[in-house]
Amino acid sequence: MMSPVPKADPSPTSQRIDGKGSYIMTIPIRIAAARLLRVADIEDEKDWYVRRDSVTNAPLFLGPVTECVEVLRLESPKPWPQADAVYIRELIRERFNTRGASDVR
């Protein structure tokens, strides 16, 4: 994950059904603030892209797991594979006061 925009993990860390038939899920939210920097190789006319930390501009080496910045507790009428992704993204946007891709002009 290289986006500086907070995103849900691809699957919840837990999911259970409550007494009403709703699915209760715990979903980690992660951020990896990075950007791609274009580097041109003049000799062979190839372009390369390297990851840089968006704050320090130092090379960015993502480990296998980026830091969890928040945990979203979601109640859904459907299990995770069928959960409303638009609703989940809206919850994350509200929590972090960010704009979605559809908001960018």
WOBEL-V163235 format. One record per residue. N is the residue number from 1. RES is the residue in three letters. OMEGA is omega as a letter, one per 40 degrees, with the letter a starting at -180 (* if undefined). Layout:
N,RES,OMEGA
N,RES,OMEGA
This chain:
1,MET,i
2,MET,a
3,SER,i
4,PRO,i
5,VAL,i
6,PRO,a
7,LYS,i
8,ALA,i
9,ASP,a
10,PRO,i
11,SER,a
12,PRO,i
13,THR,i
14,SER,i
15,GLN,i
16,ARG,i
17,ILE,i
18,ASP,a
19,GLY,a
20,LYS,a
21,GLY,i
22,SER,i
23,TYR,i
24,ILE,a
25,MET,i
26,THR,a
27,ILE,i
28,PRO,i
29,ILE,a
30,ARG,i
31,ILE,i
32,ALA,a
33,ALA,a
34,ALA,i
35,ARG,i
36,LEU,i
37,LEU,a
38,ARG,i
39,VAL,a
40,ALA,i
41,ASP,a
42,ILE,a
43,GLU,a
44,ASP,i
45,GLU,i
46,LYS,i
47,ASP,i
48,TRP,i
49,TYR,i
50,VAL,i
51,ARG,i
52,ARG,i
53,ASP,a
54,SER,i
55,VAL,a
56,THR,a
57,ASN,i
58,ALA,i
59,PRO,a
60,LEU,i
61,PHE,a
62,LEU,i
63,GLY,a
64,PRO,a
65,VAL,i
66,THR,a
67,GLU,i
68,CYS,a
69,VAL,a
70,GLU,i
71,VAL,i
72,LEU,i
73,ARG,a
74,LEU,i
75,GLU,a
76,SER,i
77,PRO,a
78,LYS,i
79,PRO,a
80,TRP,a
81,PRO,a
82,GLN,a
83,ALA,a
84,ASP,a
85,ALA,i
86,VAL,i
87,TYR,i
88,ILE,i
89,ARG,i
90,GLU,i
91,LEU,a
92,ILE,i
93,ARG,i
94,GLU,a
95,ARG,a
96,PHE,a
97,ASN,i
98,THR,i
99,ARG,i
100,GLY,a
101,ALA,a
102,SER,i
103,ASP,a
104,VAL,a
105,ARG,*
